[in-house]
Amino acid sequence: MKITYLGHAALAIEEGDVHILVDPFISPNDLAKDIDINSLKADYIMITHAHGDHIADVEAIVKNTGAKIISNAEIVSYYGAKGIEGHPMNHGGSWQFEFGKVTYTNAVHSSSFPDGSYGGQPGGFILETSDGNLYIAGDTALTMDMKLIPIQCKIDLAVLPIGDNFTMGIDSAIIASDFIECDEVLGYHYDTFGYIVIDHEEAQKSFADKGKNLILLPIGDHLTF
């Protein structure tokens, strides 16, 4: 599995021959100005919730790629009304896709579209694949529900928001990694706006002091596992 960080909470995931985008907020993000959305490949777009800083480029990318949306039922219905195909899910539900098993998890946040329409309840995703298991928390507070995740499956890499103010901050993300029993963490949802700018060195030291590894990828860089 190859995971490329596209800035903010946007990811590009390659699992075998399948290309998956997560929460594509790229073209409005000045920090991601070197990412050309027209060059992105996508068979699926996974959307954690409906806020504008997670869906800004969805329609443009679907137009370019024909990607299918995976999200909660309300988000899939919203885009379905625009003629975009999707696979609806809800909390605790799983589905076996050709690239692996996807489970829609709880997240504690809010969710509405930029036009004010209802975006359903926010969530996260667990991807269980032949390469390993990935947890994408989405925008969320620290929640006790995270303790249920390792009961169901072993997580090899956790993608956690660390910017604070709108989501968990560093201290809560460290606790979250304890709850999900995963010491390898890819941080996201930080630096994009003034409210969520972090000290990278301090954040990584905080994780290291607890025996954990916080990965902070430059935008456009990738990791494999």
Long-range contacts (C-beta under 8 A, 24 or more apart in sequence): 1-129, 1-131, 1-132, 1-134, 1-224, 1-225, 2-222, 2-223, 2-224, 3-134, 3-157, 3-159, 3-186, 3-222, 3-223, 3-224, 3-225, 4-217, 4-220, 4-221, 4-222, 5-186, 5-188, 5-217, 5-218, 5-219, 5-220, 5-221, 5-222, 6-32, 6-35, 6-40, 6-219, 6-220, 7-31, 7-32, 7-35, 7-192, 7-219, 8-32, 8-53, 8-188, 8-189, 8-192, 9-48, 9-53, 9-54, 9-138, 9-139, 9-161, 9-188, 9-189, 11-136, 11-159, 11-188, 12-40, 12-41, 12-42, 12-222, 13-127, 13-134, 15-99, 15-100, 15-127, 15-129, 15-131, 16-99, 16-130, 18-43, 18-44, 18-97, 18-98, 18-99, 19-43, 19-44, 20-44, 20-45, 20-46, 20-99, 21-45, 21-46, 21-61, 21-67, 22-46, 22-47, 22-48, 22-125, 22-136, 23-47, 23-48, 23-54, 23-55, 23-138, 24-54, 24-55, 24-56, 24-57, 24-58, 24-61, 25-52, 25-53, 25-54, 25-55, 25-56, 25-57, 26-56, 26-57, 27-56, 27-57, 27-60, 28-53, 28-56, 29-192, 31-191, 31-192, 31-219, 32-219, 34-219, 34-220, 35-219, 35-220, 37-61, 37-64, 38-64, 40-64, 40-65, 41-65, 42-67, 43-67, 43-68, 44-68, 44-69, 44-70, 44-97, 44-99, 45-69, 45-70, 46-70, 46-71, 46-102, 46-125, 46-136, 47-71, 47-75, 48-107, 48-122, 48-123, 48-124, 48-125, 48-136, 48-138, 48-139, 49-75, 49-107, 49-109, 49-110, 49-111, 49-119, 49-120, 49-122, 49-123, 49-138, 49-139, 50-74, 50-75, 50-78, 50-111, 50-112, 50-113, 50-117, 50-119, 50-120, 51-110, 51-111, 51-112, 51-114, 51-119, 51-139, 52-113, 52-114, 53-192, 54-139, 55-113, 55-114, 59-84, 70-97, 70-102, 70-125, 71-120, 72-104, 72-119, 72-120, 72-121, 72-123, 73-120, 74-118, 74-119, 74-120, 75-119, 75-120, 78-113, 78-117, 78-119, 89-123, 90-121, 91-121, 91-123, 99-127, 99-129, 100-127, 100-128, 100-129, 100-130, 101-126, 101-127, 101-128, 101-129, 102-126, 102-127, 102-128, 103-128, 103-152, 105-135, 105-137, 105-138, 105-145, 105-149, 106-140, 106-143, 106-145, 107-137, 107-138, 107-139, 107-140, 107-143, 108-140, 108-141, 108-143, 109-138, 109-139, 109-140, 109-141, 109-166, 109-167, 126-152, 126-153, 126-155, 128-153, 131-225, 132-156, 132-157, 132-225, 133-157, 134-158, 134-159, 135-159, 135-180, 135-182, 137-161, 137-168, 137-176, 139-166, 139-167, 139-189, 140-167, 140-168, 141-167, 141-168, 141-172, 142-168, 142-172, 142-173, 142-175, 142-176, 142-179, 144-179, 146-176, 146-179, 146-180, 147-179, 147-180, 149-179, 149-180, 150-179, 150-180, 150-181, 150-182, 154-181, 155-180, 155-181, 155-182, 156-182, 156-184, 156-225, 157-182, 157-184, 157-185, 157-186, 157-225, 158-182, 158-184, 158-185, 158-186, 159-185, 159-186, 159-187, 159-188, 160-185, 160-186, 160-187, 160-188, 161-187, 161-188, 161-189, 161-190, 162-187, 162-188, 162-189, 162-190, 162-198, 162-203, 162-214, 163-189, 163-190, 163-191, 163-192, 163-195, 163-196, 163-197, 163-198, 164-195, 164-196, 164-198, 165-195, 165-196, 166-195, 166-196, 167-196, 170-198, 170-202, 170-203, 170-206, 170-207, 171-206, 174-206, 174-207, 174-210, 174-212, 177-207, 177-212, 183-211, 183-212, 183-213, 184-212, 184-213, 184-215, 184-225, 185-212, 185-213, 185-214, 185-215, 186-215, 186-217, 186-223, 187-214, 187-215, 187-216
